[in-house]
Amino acid sequence: MKKEIKNASIVLVQKHQLDQGQKQLGDVNAKLASLEQQASESDDLLDDMLEMMEASLQEQGIAYDEFENSDYSIEIEAALTITQDELAAIDPGLSLLDTLDKASLLDWNAYLDEVQLYAARNEIDLDEDPFSQLMTESQRIEIEKRINDEFTFKQASCDKYDYMIAGTCGLIGGLIDVLFVGLPGEGKLTQLADNAVDSAVERFASFNGWEGPREGSDPTSSAIGFLERKFKVNYDHRHGGDVDGLFKMSTKNHHIKSLGHSPDLVGLFFSVLGQFTNTAHFVDSGKLIVIDTETSELQGSNFVSKIFSGFVNWLGHLFSDVAGSSGATGRGSGIPIPFFSLLQFVEVGEFGQHRQTFAKISVQVFEQGYDFRHGLAMAIPVLVTELLTRAMWTAKQRWYHKREWGECVPSASNPELRRMLLVAHGGLCLVDAGDAAIRSGGEIIQFMLRSNMIAWVRFGTLALKEITVWYSAGQIDIEAADLYLEREYERMLSSSTYKTSSL
């Protein structure tokens, strides 16, 4: 028997005990009421008999004096317990309640066995679905309706206006991408992102003790140099000579080949692992390469503090590289977009005139500036498309469908909004792909440089979710149910905390 069914069977037995207890209380109350009525009638009869006796004595001339007999006392000992047979002898309609053995409460398995015995004695069928027996028909219908409305995958029912709005939002995002992103380092949004990253690096350096640039020096380069000295790591190899010529590497691509320079969970894992084991992890030709490095001592007195030290080193070193190196000319080589380094494991295909694999193409794309800063610029049209679509959906729900504001929250769990987001980001990707195909002239590297990877990733996640919903239509949405239960749990905890504090 599954754990959920066992628990439900226990609740079913407890419900049976509760029902029997309530029924017994009702029977006892009825018997007490009957006894009170009989006692009242007996008192009235006794009073009548006393009056008749006094009248008869007076007729006979006999005087009757009431007195208190102080020489006698009556001791009444009440029985504190009563057996089933004694109770049945008093009133066949009453019986003792069936209970579980108290000794079973000390052991869970013994308790489950006692539940089974109780169910057998009282003819409770535990083989049927216990949940259906715990609810009334009206409760079952209400729960089924709520589950169907709130916790099941539902197909979208968009009208023509929804598709028109979504397509327009995607077109606007695509035009922003084409006109203001463009090639790495050339688009206005990329230049804006570069400046924002430079400013963030300078602020982070100031937070860590940087006192500013020397007179006449570039502030960003000075801040980068300060961070490079402060957050040294053992995996910062810059060219093939640093790895004994095991593979080709240069200052333009060492950030993507070194997994510890990836600003994601993969980079964090390999960075901390490398700092603990004095190794460096690189990717070349689709293979993971591990190199022993010089010994580096992590700060901290225990394992947890050393892990934290490794994390701080990783984060600080990323800040020193995100805007390029201190000695770089021009834009410099930054760090890769999150998870972009994993494309080096895709050692498939033959592209371009040199018949290179996709892994080598991805490295060359990074070398030409397709880095984290350019990723921030590419995220702007994606964000505009997302927010504009949600805002237009909210406006349509409020003023076209005349719904309350509480029903206009743009949650992605709404089927219609989910479909609109898919159409909008699909439109953005179509514009992006068309522009990249035309301007690249069929050259794979130029095509990838002009493609908005952030937009395609967002579109891919939406498409995957839509396919999942289409395949699972009518089935339970586990995530929605878990979210509801989590909110209810938090509400109960907050309510309990409030009542406790009030007391």
Buried (B, 14 or more C-beta within 10 A) or exposed (E): EEEEBBEBBBBBBBBBBEEBEEEBEEBEEEBEEEEEEEEEEEEEEEEEEEEEEEEEEEEEEEEEEEEEEEEEEEEEEEEEEEEEEEBEEEEEEBEEEEEBEEEBEEEEEBBBEBBBEBBEEEEBEBEEEBBEBBEEEEEEEEEEEEBEEEBBBBEBEBEEEBBEBBBBBBBBBBBBBBEBBBBBBEBEBBBBBBEEBBBBBBEBBEEBEBEEBEEEEEBBBBBBBBBBEBBEBBBBBBBBEBBEEEBEBEBBBBBBBBBBBBBBEBBBBBBBBBBBEBBBBBBBEBEEBEBEBEEBEBEEEEEEEBBBBBBBBBBBBBBBBBBBBBEBEEBBBBBBBBBBBBBBBEBEBEBBEEEBBBBBBBBBBBBBBBBBBBBBBBBBBBBBBBEBBBEBBBEBBBEEEEEEEEEBEBEEBBBBBBBBBBBBBBBBBBBBBEBBBEBBEEEBBBBBBBBBBBBBBBBEEBBEBBEEBEEEEEEEBEEBBEEBEEEEEEEEEEEEEEEEEEE
